Amino acid sequence: MTPIDLRFTGQPLAGDALQLVLDFSGGKGEERITLAVNTTLPTPELDATLSQGLLIEVVATLGAPAVVDVALTREINVFRGPSDSAGARFENAVPLEAQGSTRWEQPARPYGATASAFEQGATLAASQGGQWSARPRTDAISGSRWEQAERILGTLSGSQWLQLPRVRRGSRPVWEKGQGIAAARSSGYQHPPRNDARRRSRYEEARTLEPVTMDVPYQQGRTTGDDWRVPWEQARRPPPGIDLPPDPTEPPVLEPVEGGTTLQFCHAMPSAPWVLQFGLTCEIPTPTIPVKRLYIVQNSARLVRLSDGLELPVTQMSLSIDADSWAWSFSAGLAGRDAQALVTGTDGQPVEVMAEINGEQWRCLVDGWRRSESWQSHSVTISGRSLAAYLGAPYATARSHTEDSQATASQLARAELPEGWSLDWRMTDWVVPAGAWSYDSLAPIDAISRIAQAAGGYVQAHQQDQTIIVASRFEAAPWRWVESEADLAVPRDIITQLGSDQQPGDARNAVWLHGDTGGIQAQIIRQGTAGDQLAPTVVDALITDQAPAQSRGIAELAATLRQSTESLQMPLAASLGGLLLPGMMIECDGWRGVSRGVSVSASLQGRALSVRQSIELQRFHL
């Protein structure tokens, strides 16, 4: 940046005129512009705007010693080039050595370094004279429209397109870096002075707000006393004085009731313990999966070895159970060359694992596997069952037994369980006389299944616990399902796949049942029919009471009805009904069916995990 030279001469006197001359010539003798200012002392002031020029000379004639204060500001949005400009639009060209007398004179022999828009041409003879022959030798950069300008001395020659003198690296943008000025000097277009980080920015640096800031709809709450948050406030000591006891209450006046009172029970008589629900009407809404435009389920699945908590590299899993199977079936695929060693127990003992799919857990034992190997591919498919497998072959020893004392059916079933196991009896219990219960070479789970089948029931294993469930196949007869309550209503919107398999039937309406030694003989007739279409007679030694005869007779008559197996596939989530276990009454699209089997599968499809549960419903067409 060119410095500013201020020179003052003379001694101003009070009351004399002051003449200031501003010289814009740059000191080279060119045209001078003189600005004369006449003023009267003692306070001369000058305000001038300079649009060009690098050298400023102020000549002041003062009559007496004086102090002159000159303040200059610099406009940033102005041209900062040379102080003088050449008179011509284009500067004078450099004289050429060879000047032709004609418009198209034969050029001298060019050299190979000639720069042209086209590649180097062949050598021409000296006598060849065409109008467009080769040009005289020039430098490599002479092929441009304007050749390289000659270096100009000084900074006085300022052409409009003259090459600028070398400046600092920071001066290459249109507006060069401004000179630092005081913070108080501000111009409309100059570079703003450095301020604090919180000033002159659209988004200034944030600062911590006090807890009472009102910038959000709900500000931070204030701590209040606990005595305002409960119906009964915090206890306090009573005030001094005596509290008189309240007046005795007056007995209510009871109006006489005419007629009798009818007790209406909402449910059929369950097994003990019994709960009586009283009320004039019993309208309990059926749990229903809501209908939405979009269902979002976050799937998760994992397989853990229970001995040490190791998570196995599983790629797919499936678990299933039905009314004719007393244990959950389990299978999974493991990836890796060493996957088989992870599920191989010691001394032939099975390895216990915990399978978890979308929050549902199953405790299973691995008792089989199948290995597959190919080029750069190793996989192992393992299989197993739930903990009820310990009660069957090959883990439990079969035995023969005859009960010599009278016992209930639930007591007979509970006696087959080893220590640590429990029984969940969900059927109507009955008494079995001494000697009526006997079997030959049965495992514990097979003996319990025999007791359940005698009364038309089935056996199920708990998902995680060492518990055996014994339930009735029909809590209510199929021809009375319209009067029963459904456990869950499933809309069509949540079903991803739907299938149906219909079986014909001859609709028998009566059946005879006979017990063996100490048993009874009973005939079960469908209500509202003549009972003239008999089903095959049933003989079982455990039919020793009306309760097992009735439940077994309903199961035998239901098997003769026209029915279908409805297959539903839907997501598995607690918010969408959860796991639909066998025995649940499901209502779908205006009809009802009882779940007879459920299968849950989880598999990796690329990087996505797909989880589905498939339910088989037994539906009757009456």
Secondary structure, 3 states (H helix, E strand, C coil): CCCCCCCCEECCCCCCEEEEEEECCCCCCCCCCCCCCEEECCCCCCCCCCCCCCCCEEEEEECCCCCCCCCCCCCCCCCCCCCCCCCCCCCCCCCCCCCCCCCCCCCCCCCCCCCCCCCCCCCCCCCCCCCCCCCCCCCCCCCCCCCCCCCCCCCCCCCCCCCCCCCCHHHCCCCCCCCCCCCCCCCCCCCCCCCCCCCCCCCCCCCCCCCCCCCCCCCCCCCCCHHHCCCCCCCCCCCCCCCCCCCCCCCCCCCCCCCCCCCCCCCCCCCCCCCCCCCCCCCCCCCECCCCCCCCCCCCEEEEECCCCEECCEEEEEEEEECCCCCCEEEEEEECCCHHHHCCCCCCCCEEEEEEECCEEEEEEEEEEEEEEECCEEEEEEEEEEHHHHHCCCCCCCEEEECCCCEEHHHHHHHCCCCCCEEEEECCCCEECCCCCEEEEECHHHHHHHHHHHCCEEEEECCCCCEEEEEECCCCCHHHHHHCCCCEECCHHHCCEEEEEEECCCCCCEEEEECCCCCCEEEEECCCCCCCCECCCEECCCCCCHHHHHHHHHHHHHCCCCEEEEEEEECCCHHHCCCCCCCCEEEECCEEEEEEEEEEEEEEECCEEEEEEEEEEEEECC
